[in-house]
Amino acid sequence: MEETYAKALGMRLRAIRQQQALSLQGVEEKSNGRWKAVVVGSYERGDRAITVQRLSELAEFYTVPVSELLPGSNDFGGGGEATPKVVLDLERLHQLDLSEADRLARFSANIQRMRGDYNGRVLTIRRDDLRTLALIYDEPSSQLAEQLINWGVLRQDPGVTTEDY
């Protein structure tokens, strides 16, 4: 169980790093050597244990809440399938010249403000947030997901269909 948890934690660390378009070497450079590429890589593979203090510092470096790095109960052990991630491409969103995208832009900006997360490139939201957006747009979640994909705003996990949202 501990090894599974370490692997799940590592997957979260890697996902956050990749969302910020950083390579392992990029992390080392951006941190001015505070975070060594080999150490971060070993955390991501689950080969090396990370202390709570170091995890907190890494979360601060990535400007995400520590809770975003911690695996949840649905990540392993339940036998169910993994929940698809809902990742919005903020750069693409801000390029859109669509009046329909204004609601999504305001919604995303509010989430960023609440989190204090201003990386500006991507925003990971919960599936419940997508359902809330679907209510705002007055359409089913799967239909909204399809629209966001067409706009180039919703990044899909491989093998995930709009019906999974």
N, CA, C and O of each residue as an XYZ file, in Angstrom:
660
protein
N       0.830     -1.197      0.000
C       0.000      0.000      0.000
C       0.870      1.255      0.000
O       0.580      2.206     -0.725
N       1.944      1.267      0.813
C       2.809      2.447      0.856
C       3.439      2.715     -0.498
O       3.533      3.865     -0.929
N       3.876      1.642     -1.178
C       4.494      1.806     -2.491
C       3.471      2.347     -3.496
O       3.802      3.203     -4.318
N       2.254      1.859     -3.433
C       1.193      2.338     -4.315
C       0.920      3.819     -4.059
O       0.731      4.597     -4.994
N       0.901      4.195     -2.786
C       0.663      5.597     -2.433
C       1.803      6.467     -2.946
O       1.560      7.545     -3.487
N       3.035      6.016     -2.784
C       4.196      6.776     -3.257
C       4.131      6.960     -4.769
O       4.460      8.030     -5.281
N       3.712      5.930     -5.476
C       3.582      6.025     -6.941
C       2.473      7.015     -7.315
O       2.637      7.813     -8.238
N       1.351      6.962     -6.601
C       0.244      7.877     -6.881
C       0.652      9.325     -6.584
O       0.314     10.238     -7.338
N       1.375      9.526     -5.490
C       1.884     10.856     -5.163
C       2.839     11.331     -6.254
O       2.780     12.483     -6.686
N       3.709     10.442     -6.691
C       4.647     10.778     -7.763
C       3.940     11.164     -9.053
O       4.364     12.081     -9.756
N       2.856     10.453     -9.358
C       2.086     10.782    -10.567
C       1.486     12.173    -10.459
O       1.440     12.912    -11.442
N       1.026     12.533     -9.263
C       0.480     13.884     -9.058
C       1.572     14.930     -9.233
O       1.361     15.950     -9.890
N       2.739     14.678     -8.646
C       3.854     15.620     -8.773
C       4.232     15.820    -10.241
O       4.448     16.947    -10.685
N       4.311     14.719    -10.990
C       4.673     14.794    -12.408
C       3.598     15.560    -13.200
O       3.920     16.375    -14.065
N       2.338     15.292    -12.899
C       1.253     15.962    -13.622
C       1.301     17.476    -13.412
O       1.135     18.243    -14.361
N       1.527     17.903    -12.168
C       1.597     19.340    -11.878
C       2.788     19.961    -12.607
O       2.673     21.035    -13.198
N       3.932     19.275    -12.559
C       5.123     19.805    -13.244
C       4.861     19.932    -14.749
O       5.201     20.946    -15.358
N       4.267     18.921    -15.330
C       4.004     18.941    -16.769
C       2.957     19.984    -17.136
O       3.039     20.585    -18.206
N       1.969     20.210    -16.261
C       0.976     21.250    -16.524
C       1.626     22.618    -16.592
O       1.148     23.513    -17.289
N       2.716     22.772    -15.864
C       3.422     24.042    -15.866
C       4.508     24.081    -16.938
O       5.343     24.985    -16.966
N       4.476     23.080    -17.821
C       5.393     22.998    -18.964
C       6.854     23.036    -18.530
O       7.691     23.678    -19.166
N       7.142     22.338    -17.440
C       8.511     22.273    -16.935
C       9.067     20.865    -17.103
O       8.392     19.882    -16.796
N      10.286     20.774    -17.587
C      11.013     19.518    -17.571
C      11.649     19.398    -16.193
O      11.619     20.345    -15.408
N      12.220     18.242    -15.901
C      12.926     18.097    -14.629
C      14.084     19.095    -14.567
O      14.324     19.724    -13.536
N      14.790     19.227    -15.678
C      15.891     20.195    -15.723
C      15.353     21.613    -15.571
O      16.001     22.461    -14.958
N      14.177     21.872    -16.125
C      13.553     23.191    -15.993
C      13.227     23.531    -14.546
O      13.340     24.685    -14.132
N      12.821     22.516    -13.776
C      12.549     22.725    -12.348
C      13.832     23.140    -11.643
O      13.840     24.069    -10.835
N      14.906     22.443    -11.957
C      16.188     22.763    -11.323
C      16.626     24.179    -11.683
O      17.097     24.927    -10.827
N      16.470     24.539    -12.945
C      16.873     25.883    -13.381
C      15.985     26.964    -12.773
O      16.482     27.976    -12.281
N      14.677     26.749    -12.808
C      13.737     27.747    -12.280
C      13.918     27.942    -10.773
O      13.690     29.033    -10.251
N      14.326     26.882    -10.084
C      14.509     26.967     -8.633
C      15.937     27.373     -8.259
O      16.302     27.372     -7.084
N      16.730     27.715     -9.257
C      18.138     28.067     -9.024
C      18.880     26.978     -8.259
O      19.701     27.264     -7.387
N      18.580     25.722     -8.597
C      19.283     24.592     -8.004
C      18.720     24.103     -6.688
O      19.216     23.120     -6.139
N      17.699     24.760     -6.167
C      17.100     24.314     -4.903
C      16.489     22.920     -5.060
O      16.605     22.077     -4.170
N      15.843     22.691     -6.194
C      15.235     21.399     -6.486
C      16.054     20.729     -7.576
O      15.989     21.141     -8.734
N      16.818     19.712     -7.229
C      17.640     18.977     -8.185
C      16.747     18.082     -9.045
O      15.821     17.443     -8.545
N      17.039     18.049    -10.341
C      16.252     17.255    -11.281
C      16.209     15.790    -10.860
O      15.151     15.164    -10.919
N      17.334     15.241    -10.440
C      17.391     13.827    -10.067
C      16.526     13.548     -8.835
O      15.918     12.482     -8.744
N      16.460     14.472     -7.902
C      15.659     14.288     -6.693
C      14.169     14.372     -7.028
O      13.389     13.517     -6.608
N      13.772     15.401     -7.785
C      12.363     15.544     -8.169
C      11.927     14.330     -8.984
O      10.823     13.819     -8.796
N      12.787     13.869     -9.888
C      12.475     12.676    -10.676
C      12.270     11.443     -9.808
O      11.387     10.629    -10.076
N      13.089     11.305     -8.762
C      12.929     10.142     -7.876
C      11.642     10.257     -7.049
O      11.020      9.239     -6.743
N      11.236     11.470     -6.687
C       9.940     11.649     -6.027
C       8.815     11.240     -6.976
O       7.871     10.557     -6.578
N       8.928     11.663     -8.229
C       7.878     11.379     -9.205
C       7.755      9.890     -9.515
O       6.655      9.402     -9.778
N       8.850      9.178     -9.487
C       8.812      7.725     -9.734
C       8.378      6.950     -8.494
O       8.058      5.765     -8.585
N       8.365      7.605     -7.347
C       8.032      6.937     -6.103
C       9.200      6.163     -5.536
O       9.029      5.329     -4.647
N      10.409      6.441     -6.056
C      11.610      5.750     -5.592
C      12.160      6.341     -4.304
O      12.926      5.692     -3.592
N      11.772      7.558     -4.013
C      12.324      8.262     -2.860
C      11.176      8.867     -2.066
O      10.266      9.470     -2.635
N      11.224      8.702     -0.753
C      10.191      9.265      0.114
C      10.399     10.771      0.246
O      11.530     11.255      0.265
N       9.308     11.489      0.334
C       9.368     12.941      0.501
C       8.754     13.280      1.856
O       7.703     12.755      2.222
N       9.416     14.153      2.584
C       8.889     14.560      3.886
C       7.733     15.532      3.681
O       7.581     16.114      2.607
N       6.935     15.698      4.706
C       5.823     16.641      4.653
C       6.355     18.048      4.400
O       5.779     18.802      3.616
N       7.451     18.399      5.065
C       8.048     19.724      4.889
C       8.471     19.954      3.439
O       8.179     21.003      2.864
N       9.159     18.974      2.848
C       9.618     19.116      1.459
C       8.422     19.133      0.495
O       8.437     19.858     -0.499
N       7.402     18.347      0.787
C       6.211     18.342     -0.058
C       5.549     19.719     -0.020
O       5.122     20.239     -1.051
N       5.469     20.295      1.158
C       4.901     21.634      1.303
C       5.721     22.665      0.525
O       5.159     23.547     -0.125
N       7.040     22.551      0.593
C       7.909     23.479     -0.142
C       7.771     23.297     -1.646
O       7.796     24.271     -2.398
N       7.626     22.046     -2.087
C       7.453     21.792     -3.520
C       6.105     22.325     -3.997
O       6.011     22.884     -5.090
N       5.073     22.157     -3.191
C       3.753     22.702     -3.539
C       3.843     24.226     -3.659
O       3.265     24.818     -4.571
N       4.557     24.842     -2.751
C       4.746     26.294     -2.807
C       5.504     26.694     -4.076
O       5.156     27.682     -4.723
N       6.528     25.934     -4.427
C       7.293     26.206     -5.646
C       6.385     26.135     -6.874
O       6.466     26.979     -7.767
N       5.515     25.114     -6.910
C       4.598     24.943     -8.037
C       3.367     25.854     -7.925
O       2.553     25.912     -8.846
N       3.235     26.549     -6.822
C       2.086     27.422     -6.525
C       0.750     26.676     -6.616
O      -0.194     27.126     -7.265
N       0.707     25.527     -5.946
C      -0.529     24.749     -5.849
C      -0.734     24.385     -4.381
O       0.238     24.297     -3.631
N      -1.965     24.175     -3.964
C      -2.197     23.712     -2.596
C      -1.606     22.305     -2.404
O      -1.626     21.495     -3.330
N      -1.092     22.022     -1.230
C      -0.532     20.701     -0.941
C      -1.569     19.620     -1.231
O      -1.227     18.541     -1.716
N      -2.820     19.906     -0.938
C      -3.884     18.915     -1.148
C      -3.976     18.463     -2.605
O      -4.415     17.345     -2.874
N      -3.571     19.309     -3.542
C      -3.586     18.926     -4.962
C      -2.538     17.873     -5.277
O      -2.658     17.155     -6.270
N      -1.519     17.775     -4.447
C      -0.452     16.808     -4.669
C      -0.749     15.455     -4.027
O      -0.171     14.440     -4.416
N      -1.641     15.441     -3.055
C      -1.924     14.214     -2.315
C      -2.947     13.356     -3.044
O      -3.995     13.846     -3.465
N      -2.635     12.077     -3.189
C      -3.595     11.180     -3.828
C      -4.859     11.051     -2.984
O      -4.796     11.036     -1.755
N      -5.998     10.958     -3.649
C      -7.272     10.787     -2.955
C      -7.635      9.321     -2.846
O      -6.942      8.455     -3.379
N      -8.701      9.057     -2.166
C      -9.120      7.668     -1.949
C      -9.551      6.989     -3.240
O      -9.552      5.760     -3.318
N      -9.918      7.771     -4.258
C     -10.364      7.148     -5.511
C      -9.208      6.884     -6.473
O      -9.436      6.435     -7.597
N      -7.970      7.156     -6.050
C      -6.835      6.964     -6.940
C      -6.335      5.528     -6.971
O      -5.698      5.110     -7.938
N      -6.622      4.769     -5.914
C      -6.154      3.398     -5.870
C      -6.986      2.616     -4.872
O      -7.649      3.177     -4.000
N      -6.930      1.310     -5.029
C      -7.552      0.441     -4.035
C      -9.039      0.231     -4.209
O      -9.569     -0.750     -3.688
N      -9.736      1.093     -4.909
C     -11.177      0.943     -5.033
C     -11.595      0.070     -6.181
O     -12.758     -0.325     -6.263
N     -10.676     -0.245     -7.078
C     -11.000     -1.084     -8.206
C     -11.717     -0.352     -9.312
O     -11.932     -0.920    -10.382
N     -12.097      0.899     -9.086
C     -12.775      1.661    -10.121
C     -11.792      2.310    -11.058
O     -10.585      2.308    -10.818
N     -12.315      2.860    -12.118
C     -11.467      3.537    -13.079
C     -11.103      4.917    -12.569
O     -11.829      5.513    -11.773
N      -9.966      5.419    -13.039
C      -9.521      6.750    -12.634
C     -10.470      7.802    -13.198
O     -10.988      7.661    -14.306
N     -10.685      8.837    -12.431
C     -11.525      9.939    -12.857
C     -10.776     10.765    -13.893
O      -9.622     11.127    -13.662
N     -11.401     11.076    -15.032
C     -10.694     11.892    -16.004
C     -10.409     13.284    -15.441
O     -11.231     13.861    -14.729
N      -9.247     13.802    -15.769
C      -8.891     15.137    -15.314
C      -9.570     16.156    -16.206
O      -9.720     15.950    -17.410
N      -9.971     17.240    -15.608
C     -10.569     18.335    -16.356
C      -9.548     19.464    -16.328
O      -9.425     20.188    -15.340
N      -8.823     19.597    -17.425
C      -7.764     20.587    -17.517
C      -8.137     21.591    -18.601
O      -8.344     21.230    -19.760
N      -8.219     22.853    -18.204
C      -8.560     23.920    -19.144
C      -7.280     24.615    -19.603
O      -6.414     24.942    -18.792
N      -7.174     24.833    -20.895
C      -6.039     25.544    -21.479
C      -6.371     27.035    -21.447
O      -7.103     27.534    -22.302
N      -5.832     27.734    -20.463
C      -6.147     29.154    -20.280
C      -5.574     30.025    -21.390
O      -6.165     31.041    -21.755
N      -4.430     29.631    -21.921
C      -3.850     30.413    -23.016
C      -4.793     30.399    -24.220
O      -5.038     31.432    -24.843
N      -5.315     29.213    -24.536
C      -6.259     29.092    -25.654
C      -7.561     29.841    -25.345
O      -8.131     30.485    -26.226
N      -8.024     29.756    -24.106
C      -9.253     30.436    -23.704
C      -9.147     31.937    -23.954
O     -10.086     32.557    -24.454
N      -8.005     32.514    -23.606
C      -7.838     33.960    -23.756
C      -7.639     34.386    -25.214
O      -7.740     35.570    -25.535
N      -7.357     33.426    -26.090
C      -7.234     33.722    -27.517
C      -8.589     33.728    -28.221
O      -8.724     34.280    -29.313
N      -9.580     33.119    -27.599
C     -10.899     33.000    -28.221
C     -11.593     34.356    -28.297
O     -11.509     35.171    -27.379
N     -12.267     34.569    -29.393
C     -13.047     35.790    -29.574
C     -14.516     35.391    -29.693
O     -15.190     35.705    -30.675
N     -14.983     34.701    -28.679
C     -16.353     34.210    -28.666
C     -17.070     34.757    -27.443
O     -16.548     34.684    -26.331
N     -18.236     35.291    -27.635
C     -18.981     35.807    -26.488
C     -19.352     34.686    -25.523
O     -19.457     34.908    -24.317
N     -19.553     33.450    -26.069
C     -19.900     32.319    -25.210
C     -18.761     31.961    -24.258
O     -19.001     31.371    -23.204
N     -17.533     32.307    -24.613
C     -16.379     31.958    -23.784
C     -16.218     32.899    -22.590
O     -15.450     32.604    -21.674
N     -16.929     34.019    -22.588
C     -16.812     34.980    -21.492
C     -17.186     34.364    -20.142
O     -16.526     34.618    -19.134
N     -18.249     33.551    -20.130
C     -18.673     32.930    -18.874
C     -17.591     31.993    -18.342
O     -17.314     31.961    -17.143
N     -16.988     31.238    -19.247
C     -15.918     30.322    -18.851
C     -14.700     31.098    -18.361
O     -14.063     30.696    -17.387
N     -14.371     32.196    -19.018
C     -13.222     33.016    -18.611
C     -13.442     33.598    -17.213
O     -12.526     33.597    -16.390
N     -14.641     34.090    -16.944
C     -14.946     34.633    -15.612
C     -14.905     33.546    -14.546
O     -14.360     33.747    -13.461
N     -15.482     32.397    -14.866
C     -15.494     31.260    -13.948
C     -14.061     30.837    -13.618
O     -13.724     30.639    -12.450
N     -13.227     30.700    -14.633
C     -11.830     30.298    -14.451
C     -11.055     31.332    -13.646
O     -10.265     30.979    -12.771
N     -11.280     32.599    -13.941
C     -10.584     33.669    -13.214
C     -10.947     33.645    -11.733
O     -10.093     33.882    -10.879
N     -12.205     33.360    -11.430
C     -12.628     33.283    -10.025
C     -11.961     32.114     -9.309
O     -11.545     32.247     -8.158
N     -11.857     30.977     -9.978
C     -11.186     29.829     -9.365
C      -9.716     30.158     -9.132
O      -9.169     29.839     -8.076
N      -9.072     30.793    -10.109
C      -7.670     31.173     -9.945
C      -7.498     32.120     -8.762
O      -6.566     31.971     -7.973
N      -8.388     33.082     -8.643
C      -8.321     34.037     -7.527
C      -8.475     33.323     -6.190
O      -7.724     33.587     -5.252
N      -9.450     32.417     -6.103
C      -9.687     31.688     -4.858
C      -8.475     30.835     -4.480
O      -8.146     30.712     -3.300
N      -7.825     30.257     -5.460
C      -6.677     29.391     -5.199
C      -5.367     30.175     -5.070
O      -4.386     29.676     -4.518
N      -5.366     31.398     -5.583
C      -4.105     32.130     -5.643
C      -3.183     31.499     -6.673
O      -1.961     31.547     -6.528
N      -3.758     30.910     -7.710
C      -3.025     30.161     -8.735
C      -3.045     30.954    -10.032
O      -4.058     30.991    -10.730
N      -1.946     31.573    -10.344
C      -1.888     32.439    -11.512
C      -0.832     31.998    -12.508
O      -0.148     32.840    -13.089
N      -0.681     30.671    -12.722
C       0.327     30.244    -13.691
C      -0.073     30.656    -15.098
O       0.781     30.799    -15.973
N      -1.363     30.848    -15.318
C      -1.849     31.407    -16.572
C      -1.879     30.475    -17.762
O      -2.402     30.840    -18.814
N      -1.332     29.278    -17.622
C      -1.287     28.366    -18.764
C      -2.429     27.371    -18.752
O      -3.128     27.202    -19.751
N      -2.617     26.717    -17.621
C      -3.675     25.718    -17.501
C      -4.343     25.856    -16.140
O      -3.792     26.444    -15.209
N      -5.535     25.302    -16.053
C      -6.258     25.274    -14.792
C      -6.931     23.914    -14.683
O      -7.725     23.539    -15.546
N      -6.618     23.183    -13.635
C      -7.267     21.904    -13.387
C      -8.466     22.162    -12.492
O      -8.351     22.767    -11.427
N      -9.616     21.692    -12.947
C     -10.834     21.857    -12.156
C     -11.422     20.485    -11.861
O     -11.066     19.491    -12.493
N     -12.320     20.451    -10.897
C     -12.991     19.204    -10.545
C     -14.098     18.913    -11.561
O     -14.575     19.815    -12.250
N     -14.493     17.657    -11.643
C     -15.623     17.310    -12.515
C     -16.879     18.035    -12.062
O     -17.722     18.395    -12.884
N     -17.010     18.254    -10.748
C     -18.179     18.995    -10.246
C     -18.174     20.425    -10.773
O     -19.236     20.998    -11.017
N     -16.984     21.007    -10.950
C     -16.905     22.351    -11.528
C     -17.399     22.345    -12.967
O     -18.054     23.287    -13.411
N     -17.080     21.277    -13.694
C     -17.568     21.166    -15.073
C     -19.087     21.029    -15.077
O     -19.759     21.573    -15.953
N     -19.623     20.312    -14.113
C     -21.081     20.185    -14.015
C     -21.719     21.540    -13.696
O     -22.787     21.867    -14.212
N     -21.056     22.321    -12.845
C     -21.547     23.665    -12.536
C     -21.537     24.527    -13.796
O     -22.490     25.257    -14.071
N     -20.452     24.433    -14.552
C     -20.384     25.173    -15.821
C     -21.500     24.740    -16.768
O     -22.089     25.566    -17.465
N     -21.782     23.448    -16.785
C     -22.858     22.948    -17.649
C     -24.195     23.572    -17.252
O     -25.015     23.886    -18.116
N     -24.416     23.752    -15.956
C     -25.640     24.424    -15.501
C     -25.658     25.881    -15.967
O     -26.694     26.389    -16.395
N     -24.508     26.544    -15.883
C     -24.406     27.937    -16.324
C     -24.699     28.048    -17.819
O     -25.374     28.975    -18.267
N     -24.176     27.079    -18.586
C     -24.387     27.077    -20.038
C     -25.707     26.424    -20.433
O     -26.076     26.436    -21.607
N     -26.433     25.844    -19.445
C     -27.716     25.200    -19.675
C     -27.629     24.098    -20.725
O     -28.414     24.053    -21.672
N     -26.648     23.205    -20.531
C     -26.517     22.042    -21.405
C     -25.874     20.898    -20.627
O     -25.244     21.130    -19.596
N     -26.025     19.676    -21.107
C     -25.427     18.528    -20.408
C     -23.897     18.635    -20.355
O     -23.278     19.224    -21.241
N     -23.302     18.063    -19.315
C     -21.847     18.114    -19.146
C     -21.114     17.567    -20.364
O     -20.118     18.144    -20.800
N     -21.602     16.458    -20.913
C     -20.919     15.859    -22.059
C     -20.963     16.784    -23.274
O     -19.994     16.863    -24.030
N     -22.074     17.479    -23.463
C     -22.199     18.415    -24.585
C     -21.279     19.625    -24.383
O     -20.641     20.087    -25.329
N     -21.214     20.129    -23.159
C     -20.311     21.242    -22.870
C     -18.862     20.810    -23.065
O     -18.064     21.554    -23.635
N     -18.516     19.608    -22.593
C     -17.152     19.102    -22.769
C     -16.799     19.042    -24.253
O     -15.694     19.414    -24.649
N     -17.726     18.580    -25.060
C     -17.493     18.521    -26.511
C     -17.266     19.919    -27.091
O     -16.387     20.109    -27.931
N     -18.055     20.892    -26.643
C     -17.891     22.273    -27.104
C     -16.529     22.829    -26.701
O     -15.858     23.480    -27.502
N     -16.123     22.573    -25.462
C     -14.831     23.067    -24.978
C     -13.669     22.412    -25.732
O     -12.643     23.047    -25.975
N     -13.836     21.151    -26.095
C     -12.823     20.472    -26.907
C     -12.754     21.122    -28.284
O     -11.666     21.355    -28.811
N     -13.917     21.417    -28.866
C     -13.942     22.076    -30.180
C     -13.283     23.451    -30.133
O     -12.643     23.868    -31.099
N     -13.434     24.146    -29.028
C     -12.787     25.453    -28.875
C     -11.278     25.304    -28.648
O     -10.523     26.267    -28.781
N     -10.847     24.076    -28.301
C      -9.441     23.844    -27.990
C      -9.084     24.218    -26.566
O      -7.911     24.407    -26.244
N     -10.092     24.327    -25.710
C      -9.890     24.767    -24.329
C      -9.764     23.585    -23.367
O      -9.016     23.666    -22.393
N     -10.479     22.499    -23.622
C     -10.460     21.343    -22.728
C      -9.435     20.336    -23.234
O      -9.517     19.851    -24.362
N      -8.473     20.037    -22.376
C      -7.481     19.009    -22.687
C      -8.017     17.685    -22.182
O      -8.410     17.565    -21.022
N      -8.032     16.696    -23.055
C      -8.573     15.390    -22.690
C      -7.476     14.418    -22.322
O      -6.401     14.420    -22.922
N      -7.755     13.580    -21.323
C      -6.892     12.448    -21.036
C      -7.039     11.470    -22.196
O      -8.132     11.340    -22.748
N      -5.970     10.780    -22.580
C      -6.094      9.775    -23.639
C      -7.112      8.708    -23.262
O      -7.150      8.256    -22.117
N      -7.921      8.313    -24.210
C      -8.904      7.267    -23.979
C     -10.174      7.721    -23.297
O     -11.046      6.901    -23.009
N     -10.299      9.020    -23.031
C     -11.482      9.559    -22.370
C     -12.394     10.166    -23.435
O     -11.937     10.908    -24.305
N     -13.667      9.849    -23.360
C     -14.626     10.426    -24.288
C     -15.418     11.511    -23.564
O     -15.374     11.608    -22.337
N     -16.136     12.319    -24.321
C     -16.943     13.384    -23.703
C     -18.029     12.798    -22.815
O     -18.492     13.469    -21.894
N     -18.442     11.573    -23.066
C     -19.465     10.923    -22.232
C     -18.937     10.656    -20.821
O     -19.725     10.490    -19.890
N     -17.612     10.612    -20.653
C     -17.026     10.373    -19.326
C     -17.144     11.586    -18.421
O     -16.938     11.478    -17.213
N     -17.472     12.733    -18.985
C     -17.605     13.944    -18.192
C     -19.017     14.074    -17.704
O     -19.345     15.037    -17.011
